[in-house]
Amino acid sequence: MSEHPISRFAETRMVTLQQHIMEQQKYHPTATGEFSWLLSGVTQATKIIAAKVRRAGLVDILGDAGHENVQGEEVQKLDLFANEILMKCLAYRGNVGILASEENENPIVLHDTGAAGRYIVLFDPLDGSSNIDVNMPVGTIFSVLERQNTGFGPRDSLTDILQPGIRQRAAGYVIYGSSTVFVYTTGQGVHLFTLDPASGTFLLHKEGLEMPPAGKIYSVNEANFPDFEPPVQNFLKKIKSSKEPAFTSRYVGALVADFHRTLLKGGIFLYPRTAKAPQGKLRLLYECSPMAFIAEQAGGMATDGEHRILEKVPSSLHERSALFIGSRNIVEEALSYTRGERKD
């Protein structure tokens, strides 16, 4: 007797992002529902941002806002919108004590005493926003930390925030491209969801995502090559001349987009130090640490050319860092150059 089509359909499990987060909470028994409540604020905000990005060309949301942010960069109108939406969606979660954004000079303290507000959320509201005018992918990056001391009495918010990335409770990003994709980890693997426009729900696409141990794609701003340190130049010359494998170059100019490709296809993304940015250009707390957490959970690797990104202890809210991230085999090869072990 042939199998009824409904039986086959029943075996196909449709998992929403909220269901998955609830299931993942078993790995965080002390969270007691708070963690899923917090992450639901992120998903709510990113759905609103995704809708605005899709309509950006139809409304007065394109172009710069006429002033610079704390990083000294031109603020885009969509940056301001994304920043405001994330702030609003997370501020009323109750268990969020501190919000810090790449766009704000200082953190926003919501709860300063007691056990309320045990979590800290840091985010880059719209990574690659300068790409929006030319219809290229942009994204949101977020990181969740937990306060080290939830006792009573006022606390220094910077002391709470300036923790190494290895202490992150969760990290993720959303890429707004041909589809809207949500990628996150809570330290138990990396999981990928795609937004279904019809239902407005993120549905599980890939669970336990693993980055290929090697790859054939390198991603770097080649225009900066003359300003890279000699070891980095030597590494790039080596992979560009490699026959097995023969490398190809891909660079979007938005960390979310370039890292997402690297996560799925393998290879390496690098933004080394330059004469103009001797510490590196990317933000340690808002970009490097969350992406490093995801990369390592997927079997990849992330370093600044000397140290593991997740072990770096930030000294300031907007500290910058160099970044080499991607497939373990290729990042280790890059390290052999930056550490002076190879010069060929």
Secondary structure, DSSP 8 states (H G I E B T S, - for coil): ----HHHHHHHS---BHHHHHHHHGGG-TTSTTHHHHHHHHHHHHHHHHHHHHHTGGGTTT-SEEEEE-TTS-EEEHHHHHHHHHHHHHHHTSSSEEEEEETT-SS-EES--SSSS--EEEEEEEEETGGGGGGT--EEEEEEEEE-S---SS---HHHHH---GGG-SEEEEEEESSSEEEEEESSS-EEEEEEETTTTEEEEEESS----SS-SEEE--GGGGGGS-HHHHHHHHHHHH-SSS--EE---S-HHHHHHHHHHH--EEEE---SS-TT-SEEIIIIIHHHHHHHHHTT-EEESSSSBGGG---SSTT-EE-EEEE-HHHHHHHHHHHTTS---
